[in-house]
Amino acid sequence: MVQYDYIRMLYFNEGLSQRTIAKRLMIHRNTVKRAIERNSNTYQRQNVKEKPVNGDFIAKVKAMLLDNKIKPRKERLTKTRMFTLMQDEGYIGCYSSFTELTRQLEDELSLTQEDAFLKLLPTEGTMQVDFGEMSTIYQGKKTKVIVFCAKLKCSKCEFITAFPRQSTEYFLEGLNRAFQFFGGIPRKVVFDNLKQAVKEIKPDGGRILQDTFLKFKAYYGFDAVFCNPASGHEKGMIENLVKYTRNNYFIPILEFNSYDELNSLLHNACIKRMNTQKVKGIIWKDLLQEEQFHAFMPLKDLYDVSKIMIAKVDCYALVSCDTNHYSVPSSYVGKQVVVKIYPFEVQISYQDQLIATHSRLLGKHDEALNPYHYLPLLAKKPGAIEDAKFMQDWHLPPIFETYRKQLQARSCSKNTGTKEYIKILQLTEGHGIHKIAHFLNDLSKKNNYSLEELKSYIRFKQNEKTRKVTTIPEMPLEALSVVSITAPASMYDTLLKGDACSNG
């Protein structure tokens, strides 16, 4: 480009001849002539070279390109892979010649036409939603977690929270938490065609929604908008948020021990960005307040996202739920109960009365055994104490086992000592394991081993707390911060006269 410009300057500006310019620049006169005659310095191929190597492969490459176009994006062949496949069939040309051939054929077949987009203005009260899968280490094991992401188009505020899976109750809980975080309900929510919301896409582009999602949507009253299939650009903001979340919070790989811990970290990160990031000099938080006022619906009671099922309590006082088992008090064996499955909690009720609550088990074929559900049954069958599974899973402080053996030895009856010990275990429900363990240690030091000694000691400690020492101040006026009392002399005269009258 520099030489082209210099040649034209020498010819048109300084008036030098083509021969003189060629001598000065030590180039061929034809090069000088082309630079002078051509108004733009663009490469022009004079002759199209024959490509005999491509001849027999053109039809095969065309078929490959046409087939590639109709495949899903993730299944399409790259140019490198096409080149390798053609080499396997005898193609001897170089890679650059092959890619030039594919470009020519793509133009000929109109396969390179890119989509055109309209530039849209951000609409107040619009939220985009999506899920992202992240690699983590949970309780020492490599685990995939699902991160629910939500972003407001106008104020740009973000919300992210993590779940163990992408089932319906987690999807709806993510929306509940987003509404809480943003302080209201956006009037429009943009979704992908995720199966938790969409049951079927009709030929005309309409959607048949899942019944559970339809109830959730009707409860809050927002408008649900769904993107076209394989059209991530229609919700590009949330796609970018998923990438940002992965790159900034989960790389390098994140280690955590509980979802409360992880979600607290993500929540604080969202708060920090909301208070620091700006759009045209305005902080996200201030934009959100404006958006809340103009474009949000008020948030009242949260929708109950639980999955409800009916189950029968088996002979082990267990209720089966999502391949896991949860205990209830043994008195409910054989009864039908209602199980409400929340994202991180399971509630079990009988005749509208809550009888058991457990943290939700996130694995498969696990059991959640509450010891207090089984202690009344164990009191009737004390001989099973050493083999009962709930006792083996109940990791009590060592003093409990020491105290049990002492009770058995002093009562001269293993059965009697065990029954007394079970009653001590029942006391832990009201007073706490660690407090009872502390009391047992104190009694053990005094060589006191009995249920009655423990009950007496508990009463003593309770009275010790409630006992108050009250003292009467020696000088009441000083206690009331009164230094002295003064009165006018006329008041004394009045008192004396009154006294005289009463005596007369």
C-alpha positions in Angstrom: 0.0 0.0 0.0 2.9 2.4 0.8 4.6 1.7 -2.5 1.4 2.1 -4.4 0.8 5.5 -2.7 4.4 6.6 -3.4 4.3 5.7 -7.1 1.1 7.7 -7.6 2.5 10.7 -5.7 5.7 10.7 -7.8 3.7 10.5 -11.0 0.8 12.8 -10.3 2.4 15.2 -7.8 6.0 15.5 -9.0 5.3 14.8 -12.6 8.0 12.0 -13.1 7.7 9.6 -16.0 7.0 6.0 -15.5 10.5 5.1 -16.7 12.1 7.4 -14.1 9.9 6.1 -11.3 10.8 2.5 -12.2 14.5 3.3 -12.1 14.3 5.2 -8.8 12.3 2.4 -7.1 14.1 -0.4 -8.9 10.8 -2.0 -10.0 9.4 -3.1 -13.3 7.7 -0.5 -15.4 4.6 -2.7 -15.7 4.2 -2.4 -11.9 4.4 1.4 -12.1 1.9 1.3 -15.0 -0.6 -0.8 -13.0 -0.3 1.5 -10.0 -1.0 4.6 -12.1 -3.9 3.0 -14.0 -5.6 1.4 -11.0 -7.6 3.8 -8.8 -7.8 1.3 -5.9 -5.0 -0.8 -4.5 -6.8 -4.1 -4.4 -5.5 -7.5 -5.3 -6.8 -8.7 -8.7 -6.1 -12.2 -9.9 -5.4 -12.1 -13.6 -6.0 -15.8 -14.4 -8.0 -18.4 -12.6 -5.7 -21.4 -12.2 -7.0 -24.9 -12.9 -7.4 -27.1 -9.9 -7.4 -30.7 -11.3 -7.0 -32.1 -7.8 -10.4 -30.9 -6.8 -12.3 -32.3 -9.8 -13.5 -35.7 -8.5 -14.1 -34.4 -4.9 -16.4 -31.4 -5.7 -19.6 -33.4 -5.6 -18.6 -35.1 -2.3 -17.7 -31.8 -0.6 -21.0 -30.3 -1.8 -22.9 -33.2 -0.2 -20.9 -32.9 3.0 -21.6 -29.1 3.2 -25.3 -29.5 2.6 -25.6 -32.3 5.2 -23.6 -30.2 7.7 -26.0 -27.3 7.4 -29.0 -29.2 8.5 -27.3 -30.9 11.5 -27.6 -29.5 15.0 -24.8 -27.0 15.7 -22.9 -29.3 18.1 -22.9 -32.2 15.6 -21.5 -30.2 12.6 -18.1 -31.1 11.1 -15.3 -28.6 11.2 -13.3 -27.7 8.1 -10.4 -29.6 9.6 -12.5 -32.7 10.1 -13.8 -32.5 6.5 -10.3 -32.2 5.2 -9.3 -35.3 7.1 -12.2 -37.3 5.8 -11.5 -36.3 2.2 -7.8 -37.3 2.7 -9.1 -40.7 3.7 -10.9 -40.9 0.4 -7.7 -40.0 -1.6 -7.7 -36.2 -1.7 -4.1 -35.0 -2.2 -4.5 -31.3 -2.1 -3.2 -29.1 0.7 -5.4 -27.7 3.5 -5.5 -24.1 2.2 -6.7 -25.4 -1.2 -9.4 -27.4 0.4 -10.7 -24.5 2.5 -10.7 -22.3 -0.6 -12.8 -24.9 -2.3 -15.3 -25.1 0.6 -15.6 -21.3 0.6 -16.4 -21.2 -3.1 -18.9 -24.0 -2.8 -20.6 -22.4 0.3 -21.0 -19.2 -1.7 -22.4 -21.1 -4.7 -24.9 -23.0 -2.5 -25.8 -19.8 -0.4 -24.7 -21.5 2.8 -22.8 -18.5 4.2 -25.7 -16.1 4.6 -25.7 -14.9 8.2 -28.7 -13.9 10.1 -29.5 -10.2 10.5 -30.7 -8.8 13.9 -32.7 -5.8 15.0 -31.2 -3.7 17.8 -33.6 -3.7 20.7 -33.9 -1.2 23.5 -33.9 -2.6 27.1 -37.4 -2.9 28.4 -38.1 -2.1 32.0 -39.5 -4.9 34.1 -38.0 -7.7 31.9 -36.0 -10.5 33.4 -34.0 -13.2 31.6 -33.5 -16.6 33.2 -31.3 -19.6 32.5 -29.5 -22.5 34.1 -25.7 -23.3 33.9 -23.9 -26.5 34.9 -20.7 -26.0 37.0 -18.0 -28.4 38.2 -17.3 -28.2 41.9 -16.0 -30.2 44.8 -18.8 -30.8 47.3 -17.9 -32.4 50.7 -14.6 -33.6 49.1 -16.2 -35.2 46.0 -16.2 -33.8 42.5 -19.8 -32.8 41.8 -21.8 -31.1 39.1 -24.0 -28.3 40.5 -26.8 -26.4 38.7 -26.7 -22.6 38.9 -29.9 -20.7 38.4 -29.1 -17.3 36.8 -31.5 -14.3 36.5 -30.7 -10.8 35.0 -32.8 -7.7 34.6 -32.5 -6.2 31.1 -32.9 -2.5 32.1 -31.0 -2.1 35.4 -28.6 -5.0 34.6 -28.9 -6.4 38.2 -28.0 -10.1 38.5 -29.0 -12.9 40.8 -27.4 -16.4 41.0 -28.1 -19.3 43.3 -27.0 -23.0 43.2 -28.9 -26.2 43.4 -28.0 -29.9 43.3 -30.2 -30.5 40.3 -32.6 -28.9 37.7 -35.9 -30.4 38.7 -39.2 -28.4 38.8 -39.1 -27.5 42.5 -35.5 -26.1 42.2 -36.5 -24.1 39.1 -39.5 -22.6 40.8 -37.5 -21.9 44.0 -34.9 -20.1 41.9 -37.6 -17.8 40.6 -38.9 -17.3 44.1 -35.5 -16.3 45.3 -34.9 -14.0 42.3 -38.2 -12.1 43.0 -37.2 -11.7 46.7 -33.7 -10.5 45.7 -35.0 -7.9 43.2 -37.8 -6.8 45.5 -40.7 -7.5 43.3 -42.1 -9.4 40.3 -40.9 -8.4 36.8 -43.8 -8.1 34.4 -42.1 -10.1 31.7 -39.7 -13.1 32.2 -37.8 -14.6 29.2 -37.1 -18.3 29.3 -35.4 -20.9 27.2 -37.6 -23.9 26.2 -36.6 -25.8 29.3 -38.8 -28.9 30.1 -39.6 -27.7 33.6 -41.8 -25.0 31.9 -42.6 -26.2 28.4 -44.4 -29.5 27.8 -44.5 -29.2 24.0 -43.7 -26.7 21.2 -46.6 -26.6 18.7 -46.0 -26.4 14.9 -47.1 -22.8 14.8 -44.5 -21.9 17.5 -46.9 -21.8 20.4 -46.1 -23.5 23.7 -48.1 -26.0 25.8 -46.9 -25.3 29.4 -46.4 -27.7 32.2 -49.3 -27.6 34.7 -47.0 -26.9 37.7 -45.4 -23.9 35.9 -48.7 -22.7 34.7 -50.0 -22.5 38.3 -46.8 -20.7 39.4 -47.1 -18.2 36.5 -50.8 -17.6 37.3 -50.1 -17.1 41.0 -47.6 -14.2 40.3 -49.2 -12.9 37.1 -46.1 -12.3 35.0 -45.9 -12.8 31.2 -43.7 -15.7 30.2 -41.8 -15.3 26.9 -40.0 -18.3 25.3 -37.1 -18.0 22.9 -37.0 -19.8 19.6 -35.3 -23.2 19.7 -31.4 -23.0 19.3 -31.6 -19.1 19.4 -29.4 -18.2 22.3 -28.9 -14.7 20.9 -32.5 -13.9 21.9 -31.4 -13.9 25.5 -27.8 -13.0 25.1 -27.5 -11.1 28.5 -28.3 -14.2 30.5 -26.0 -16.4 28.3 -23.2 -14.0 29.1 -24.1 -14.1 32.8 -23.8 -17.9 32.8 -20.3 -17.6 31.3 -19.3 -14.8 33.7 -20.5 -17.0 36.6 -18.5 -20.0 35.5 -15.3 -17.9 34.8 -15.4 -15.8 37.9 -16.9 -17.9 40.7 -16.3 -21.6 39.7 -12.8 -21.4 38.0 -10.5 -22.5 39.6 -12.8 -25.3 40.8 -14.8 -24.3 43.9 -14.9 -26.3 47.0 -17.8 -26.1 49.5 -19.4 -28.2 52.3 -23.1 -27.0 52.2 -25.4 -25.3 49.7 -26.1 -22.6 52.4 -22.4 -21.8 52.4 -22.2 -21.7 48.5 -25.3 -19.7 48.1 -24.2 -17.2 50.7 -21.0 -16.6 48.7 -23.0 -16.2 45.5 -25.5 -13.9 47.1 -22.8 -11.6 48.5 -21.1 -11.5 45.1 -24.4 -10.3 43.5 -24.8 -7.6 46.2 -21.3 -6.4 45.6 -21.8 -6.1 41.8 -25.2 -4.4 42.3 -23.5 -1.7 44.5 -20.5 -1.1 42.3 -21.3 -1.7 38.7 -22.7 1.2 36.6 -24.6 1.9 33.4 -23.9 5.3 31.9 -22.5 6.4 35.3 -25.5 5.2 37.3 -25.1 2.4 39.8 -27.2 -0.7 39.2 -28.8 -0.4 42.6 -30.2 3.0 41.8 -31.5 1.8 38.5 -33.1 -1.1 40.2 -35.0 1.2 42.6 -36.4 3.1 39.6 -37.3 -0.1 37.9 -39.1 -1.4 41.0 -41.2 1.7 41.2 -42.2 1.8 37.5 -42.2 -1.7 36.2 -42.5 -4.3 39.0 -45.5 -5.9 40.5 -45.5 -6.1 44.3 -44.3 -9.3 45.9 -46.5 -10.6 48.7 -46.6 -14.2 49.8 -44.2 -16.6 48.1 -45.6 -19.5 46.1 -45.3 -22.9 47.8 -42.9 -24.7 45.4 -43.0 -28.1 47.2 -43.7 -31.3 45.4 -46.5 -33.1 47.2 -47.0 -36.9 47.4 -49.0 -39.4 49.5 -47.0 -42.2 51.1 -47.6 -45.0 53.6 -45.3 -45.4 56.7 -43.7 -48.8 56.6 -43.0 -51.1 59.5 -39.6 -49.4 60.2 -41.4 -46.0 60.6 -39.9 -44.9 57.3 -41.5 -43.0 54.4 -40.1 -43.6 50.9 -39.5 -40.5 48.8 -37.4 -40.0 45.7 -35.5 -43.3 46.3 -34.6 -42.1 49.9 -36.2 -42.9 53.2 -37.2 -40.5 56.1 -38.3 -41.4 59.6 -41.5 -40.5 61.4 -42.5 -41.3 65.0 -43.1 -45.0 65.3 -46.7 -44.5 66.4 -47.6 -43.6 62.8 -46.6 -47.0 61.3 -49.1 -48.2 58.7 -50.7 -44.7 58.3 -51.0 -42.6 55.1 -49.1 -39.4 55.4 -48.6 -36.3 53.2 -45.0 -35.6 52.1 -44.0 -32.1 50.9 -40.7 -32.1 49.2 -38.9 -28.7 49.2 -35.6 -28.0 47.5 -33.6 -28.6 50.7 -36.3 -29.8 53.2 -38.8 -32.6 53.5 -42.0 -32.1 55.7 -44.2 -35.0 56.6 -47.8 -34.4 57.9 -50.6 -36.6 59.2 -54.2 -35.1 59.2 -52.8 -31.6 58.7 -50.4 -32.0 61.6 -46.7 -31.7 61.0 -45.1 -34.9 62.4 -41.5 -34.8 61.0 -39.1 -32.5 59.3 -35.8 -33.6 57.7 -33.1 -32.0 55.6 -33.5 -33.3 52.1 -31.2 -36.1 51.1 -29.4 -35.3 47.9 -28.1 -38.8 47.1 -29.9 -42.0 46.4 -31.0 -44.9 48.6 -30.0 -43.0 51.8 -31.9 -42.8 55.1 -32.6 -39.9 57.4 -33.3 -41.4 60.9 -34.4 -39.1 63.7 -33.4 -40.9 67.0 -36.3 -39.3 68.9 -38.7 -41.0 66.6 -37.5 -44.4 67.8 -36.8 -43.9 71.5 -40.4 -44.7 72.6 -40.2 -48.0 70.7 -36.7 -48.7 72.0 -38.1 -48.2 75.6 -40.4 -51.2 74.9 -37.6 -53.2 73.3 -34.5 -52.3 75.3 -32.6 -55.4 74.3 -32.3 -54.0 70.7 -30.2 -51.0 71.8 -26.8 -52.3 70.6 -28.1 -53.4 67.2 -30.5 -50.6 66.5 -29.3 -48.8 63.3 -30.4 -45.4 64.6 -28.3 -45.9 67.7 -25.2 -46.8 65.7 -25.7 -43.8 63.4 -26.3 -41.5 66.4 -22.8 -40.2 67.3 -23.2 -39.3 71.0 -20.4 -38.0 73.2 -18.3 -40.8 74.9 -19.7 -40.0 78.3 -23.1 -41.5 77.3 -21.7 -44.9 76.7 -19.7 -44.7 80.0 -22.8 -43.7 81.9 -24.8 -46.6 80.3 -22.3 -49.2 81.4 -22.3 -47.7 85.0 -26.1 -47.8 85.1 -26.2 -51.4 84.1 -23.5 -52.4 86.6 -25.0 -50.5 89.5 -28.5 -51.8 88.9 -27.2 -55.4 88.7 -29.5 -55.7 85.7 -28.6 -55.0 82.1 -32.3 -54.5 81.2 -33.1 -52.2 84.1 -29.9 -50.1 83.5 -30.7 -49.9 79.7 -34.3 -48.6 80.4 -32.9 -46.0 82.7 -30.4 -45.0 80.1 -33.1 -44.7 77.4 -35.0 -42.2 79.6 -31.8 -40.2 79.9 -31.6 -40.1 76.1 -35.2 -38.8 76.0 -34.1 -35.9 78.2 -31.7 -34.7 75.5 -34.6 -33.8 73.2 -35.7 -31.0 75.5 -32.3 -30.0 77.0 -29.9 -30.7 74.2 -27.2 -33.4 73.8 -24.3 -31.2 74.8 -25.9 -29.9 78.0 -26.9 -33.3 79.2 -23.4 -34.6 78.3 -21.9 -31.8 80.5 -24.2 -32.7 83.4 -23.3 -36.4 83.0 -19.6 -35.5 83.2 -20.2 -33.5 86.4 -22.2 -36.4 88.0 -19.6 -38.9 86.9 -16.8 -37.0 88.7 -18.9 -37.3 91.9 -19.5 -41.0 91.2 -23.3 -40.4 90.9 -24.9 -42.6 88.3 -28.7 -42.7 88.2 -31.6 -41.1 86.4 -32.9 -39.4 89.5 -29.5 -37.9 90.2 -29.5 -36.4 86.7 -33.1 -35.0 87.1 -32.2 -33.5 90.4 -29.0 -31.9 89.0 -31.0 -30.4 86.0 -33.5 -28.9 88.5 -30.6 -27.5 90.6 -29.1 -25.8 87.5 -32.4 -24.4 86.4 -33.0 -22.9 89.9 -29.5 -21.5 89.9 -30.3 -19.5 86.8 -33.6 -18.2 88.1 -32.4 -17.4 91.6 -31.9 -13.6 91.9 -30.1 -11.8 94.8 -31.9 -8.6 95.7 -30.3 -6.0 98.0 -31.9 -3.0 99.8 -29.7 0.1 99.5 -28.6 1.6 102.8 -29.3 5.1 101.7 -32.5 5.1 99.5 -32.0 8.8 98.5 -28.5 8.1 97.1 -29.8 5.0 95.3 -32.4 7.3 93.6 -29.7 9.8 92.8 -31.3 12.4 95.2 -28.8 14.6 96.9 -31.1 16.6 99.3 -34.7 17.8 99.8 -35.5 21.4 100.5 -38.8 23.1 101.3 -39.9 26.8 101.9 -40.2 27.9 105.6 -43.9 28.7 105.2 -44.6 25.0 104.6 -43.3 24.2 108.1 -45.5 27.0 109.6 -48.6 25.5 107.9 -47.8 22.0 109.3 -47.4 23.4 112.8 -50.7 25.2 112.7 -52.4 22.1 111.5 -50.9 20.2 114.3 -52.1 22.8 116.9 -55.6 22.7 115.6 -55.7 18.9 115.8 -54.5 19.0 119.4 -57.1 21.6 120.4 
